[in-house]
Amino acid sequence: MNKKSHNKKRNVGIIYEQLVFKLSKALVENDKKTFHDTKAIIKKYFKKGTELYKEHRLLNSIAETEIKERSVIPVILEETKKATWRINKRKLNFEKSKLIRSINETFGKSFYSTRVNNYRDLATIDMLLNEYKKGSDCDPKTLVEYSSKVTDILLKEKIQEDLAKMKTPEINPLVVKIMREKFNKSYAKNLSEQQMNLVNEWIINGSSDQLVSELKGTKTLCIESLKNYKQNCENNFVLSNLTKVESEIQFVNFDGTLTENHIIKAMTMHEIINELSGNEYE
């Protein structure tokens, strides 16, 4: 990719991922000032109705969608092109400039060094969207090149990276220890898709009925995962620790107004589910 032609500071997909990671890191580290500053920026600039929201939603849908049939991709790309034309470019650029200024004033330029796992895909998609925006002035060669790259992204299998391997008895005690530390202490880490969705929902809608229901479902799945794993576990040390973890989760109550602590615990439950199932949980 031509780095000179891609400005990551103006890529709403990358910026949003960096903001959510910063928010989540502040959450688990109990850094209330950074948490509230980051949350305020996300709510202000990515609220529904803004051009930033429209472009982020468009970019993210392409990055996350997995297409099985190559034949439908031309239709998807054509609809994507039309969607970019419905975004007010002048207003979008104004919103991006304000967002960048706000980030610089709040966090400094070091903010942009935050690693984004799917950086290359987001940058590639952004390049295609920018070419679409040019309309009849687009460069045909660039359009063909990035249409092909985005086609590969759409066809790519979307699999999360393994968080832990629990297939051998030798490493189980260590994994259980890590799980307990994550449950009882602040622990910054990259987020899974489920954790990202949970944080996003809480930022935008707060203690909604939908979020409360999702958290309760996560708790139920986590307890079931622990029970299922215990049935096939022959290591007494591991069994003892898993029982303690299960007991702590049983006492978590998601009724009433949700707090940051509830979100941390739910994020940890998602991690436990992934670890105990070999990351097959979706």
Steps between C-alpha positions, in 0.01 A plus 500: 500500500618850420550645845521855367143482370349362820453725801419283801394804703210550260402133485191483722525121530851513644427800722189335643688177578771701677241693701319186612827333599600809700160505667520130589856531631394792721202296617702202621769725647238710684633816332177697534621822338626329184190283491256792516706714259506218245134417545408867448693512170335182369150614593551845353658415168360156421139557601230390260431755230854630463694446178772331708242249622386430142852445366609292799194278465566454129872428543447267794228299326741413221782416743282263706285337231598158368368418153489142377401564138734712288217566254316735742802719570458731195151584626636571850772726362250685281272564798801607705592752229148644503512521880820707490328746267224549758756619758553877508874522426540859614322435829689173548839668457396772745397237758826310451704816556311576820543140619876506436534835678307368800716186519822701472392738775382220729758224450782643288638360176623180669136385485542402134774247578244261653515172312189394308480130412316542169684818403586380149141405417362829633760697306425309178124552532551868576708537184218353291237723665714806432529402136122451476448853636680645199221386272589549133839640604615169650809325370390178323824319578476580872132407500569157350793438735311576820177339385699179465657543845164567664357196322768291671405654835133413449587142408744457789387277783446711811657302786606646834847427627534234771520651846616192685575133445349270763551165337771360730485450879845655544389852411153495657609626846673799343197586287268476800732728695491754217120479485471571871738795472295643218184466705635668813747758366522761229654334197543680167476280190383499140129441473307227326211590271248413775677726749520784249126471429425502872704816560349670195146427615570635847659818364213579266192374687607463863299262724256398229272198538679343205841536665377367836350199322827444311704514822271251672530270201879532514496403867287192425728392214808551714364283781399231249849508345660457841270209590559326167875537531498371858323181388800400287773638725700249707740748658392564861691827521329632190160378620545684829586826329223467244252450783621823662466689172149360450402604852616857440305519174184365664501800736519758219168684468418696185165632624459875551725775364815369339838634609851476358564206732215303341651554156844384616351180642300429185811555287684247715214250464533524122872429533435196722245362253749536216782341698300202622351430157825537310371832360215337311240711671337766289 
